[in-house]
Amino acid sequence: MTEEEIAAAVDANAALVRLPLADAHRAGVLRYFALAAEMAELVLAVPLGRDDESAAVFRPVAPPEAP
Amino acid sequence: MSSPASLLLAGSATEIARAVRAGECSASGLCEAALERIEATDGRINAFTAVTAERARARARALDALPLDAALPLRGVPFAVKNLFDVAGLPTLAGAKIEADRSAAAADATLVRRLEAAGAVLVGALNMDEYAYGFTTENTHYGPTRNPHDPARVSGGSSGGSAAAVAAGQVPVTLGSDTNGSIRVPSSLCGVFGLKPTFGRLSRAGTYPFVASLDHLGPFARSVADLAAFYDAMQGADALDPACAQRRDEPVGPTLATGIGGLRVATLGGWFETMAGPQARAAVRRVAESLGASATVEWPLARAARAAAFLITNAEGASLHLEDLRTRPDDFEPLSRDRFLAGALLPAHWVLRAQRVRQRFAREVAECFAHVDLLLAPATPVVAPPIGTETLDINGVVLPARPSLGLLTQPVSCIGLPVCAVPVWGVHETLPIGVQIIAAPWREDLALRAAAALEAAGVCHAPVARL
């Protein structure tokens, strides 16, 4: 992502999740969002198939036993 | 002059428990020795954020009133926990200023209860990086925890207080958490043994989460037998932690001293070699030689797995704190605040894809473990850097210091493998560095057997720092 794309994504997503960004924090947020974008490139480059499911597996919750 | 209790305190937990069970020393005597050692040394180390002296004395007195033959394997052993564990009557700080204003915990965390039920005595809570998001324990709110082997250097993190308290001889065993390396990194930098069990092995109930998808808990100690004794006392299913496996106890104590005969050990290459400095690689060679590991294997997806762990951590950690990030960002740790803020803004696709890559990587590694029992890798790229270090030079590549200390631990915790971090001395003039002994899921017993063999051979040891 270019610097402009990163800045645009940060501003758009901050508005979407209603997260105000103070001027003092903005440079750091841009730097870390850019680092996350680099990490995303590595992740997105891994070819995945239909059967590559998520590691986040839901566990059903049983009701408490009756007293 | 050293008292018998203070001499015992500088030794092992298993010897303390034996001496107390034999009536050679009281739990109260050990408790006082630990409190005195903390009082005498913590001004230089800053491992503790709370000392629970009154509670500890009451617990020790209660133990001393019990018959000597009571079934208490950890009888009289003082221990302390990272301050993200609930301790009844204390606010659970998780290293944060924000949490200091919250209500005190009503009950102890599951693991604290299990250890006290086995006879151990909690003496306090330990410093950490805020919300566990760091690898150095340079905590701006509560001060940095200093490395007992060189107080000008970091202790590692995020469980820095847990490793430093053990290295400083304040207590023989502590508990910490490990999401991306937070047990193994401080173990490496402070020269102690650390165990990150399989994801889901130990209950996390009653602890402040960082990233529920990746959080593990485990012990630090100065001997492998102590790690094993505490680990065995903490095992067991717990319905209060949805990630805790419904699995029978698998005690490691009985097989600890059976040696490494028949075990296939190899060294991890690729990412784990490229991102390790010369001293880290020398430490791995020394351990490999002792364990007879001549082969090298690679995990092609290790770098992508590290990236997946980074994204999951960033997004999930930020989501947990979104309301405080919106309303009081200036109360966060300045060293991690901007990372948290950025994490709240990541596209869902990145994070969901990271969870799928994580599963793919776990399958790849499972196939690798069909041919090998244990794998070796450095725990940190370098020895403990000075407090305030901003960059690391790793084989000519300059990287930001704080996140890079976890480069070699992140891919391993990403897929929940059990790891024993063992301390190696002599590859640096004065400082230790750790090696990860990595096993397949649920095979903590093998990693600990190898660690015990290395300790017995004198390749690894964890001395109390001279303070």
Interface residues (C-beta under 8 A of the other chain):
Chain A: A9 V10 N13 A14 V17 R18 L19 P20 L21 A22 H25 G28 V29 L30 R31 Y32 F33 L35 A36 E38 M39 A40 L42 V43 L44 A45 V46 L48 D52 E53 S54 A55 A56 R59 V61
Chain B: S213 P242 A243 L301 R303 A304 A307 A308 F310 L311 N314 L322 L325 R326 P329 D330 R337 D338 R339 L341 A342 G343 A344 L345 L346 P347 W350 L352 R353 A354 Q355 R356 V357 R358 Q359 R360 A362 I415
